[in-house]
Amino acid sequence: MAKKSAAKIKMEAAEIKRAAAARREEKKQKPQSGATNGTAELDRYEAVDGAWREIGLAAPARRALVDDGLFELADLRKVSLAAIKELPGMGPNAVRLLVTEMKKADLAFRK
């Protein structure tokens, strides 16, 4: 399969952000019970969460990062560790993996 261009990935990421914002707004308006993600929605995440898959993050953590607009390790410099911990789907293992990878890459979270 051919590699996607940076522009195509950026466009898909923007689409995912808009969809995530719409879902958050919908959840605020009416609580849903037993809602599941369709395969089409999960396929869109696969296009932009490659960096998180390489690290070994679980799917809920990857989706939380993508929904928050964080697509690669360098993007984590924009946010604090406390903000990352507050994301839904971010468990202690995901946080530990992110902190370890940030140290390996000589990057730091925002203070």
C-alpha positions, -999 to 999 in steps of 0.1 A, spaced: 0 0 0 13 34 -9 23 58 18 -1 87 23 11 122 18 15 146 47 -13 168 33 -37 138 32 -28 128 67 -34 163 79 -68 165 62 -78 132 78 -66 144 112 -87 175 109 -118 155 99 -113 132 129 -110 162 152 -142 177 139 -160 144 143 -146 140 179 -158 175 188 -193 167 174 -194 135 194 -184 153 226 -211 179 220 -236 152 214 -227 134 246 -232 166 265 -267 170 251 -279 135 258 -262 106 276 -259 75 256 -259 40 269 -240 11 253 -227 31 224 -201 14 202 -177 26 176 -184 14 141 -156 -1 120 -156 29 96 -149 52 125 -121 30 138 -105 29 103 -102 67 103 -82 65 135 -59 39 120 -48 65 94 -34 89 120 -25 69 151 6 51 137 30 69 161 10 58 191 7 22 178 45 20 175 48 30 212 24 2 221 -5 23 235 -39 7 239 -67 18 216 -86 40 242 -54 59 249 -47 63 212 -82 76 204 -80 100 233 -47 115 220 -60 117 184 -92 133 196 -72 159 215 -51 167 183 -20 149 194 -7 128 165 30 122 173 54 123 203 66 159 196 30 171 199 30 162 236 53 192 242 21 214 238 3 199 268 11 193 305 14 158 320 -16 167 342 -37 174 311 -27 141 295 -37 122 327 -71 138 326 -79 125 291 -105 97 290 -89 64 282 -55 74 297 -46 48 323 -15 46 343 2 22 318 -4 47 289 10 76 309 40 55 319 47 46 283 44 82 271 67 95 299 93 68 290 91 76 253 94 114 260 125 108 280 140 86 253 134 113 227 147 140 251 114 159 251 95 174 280 58 181 287 46 216 290 50 230 326 
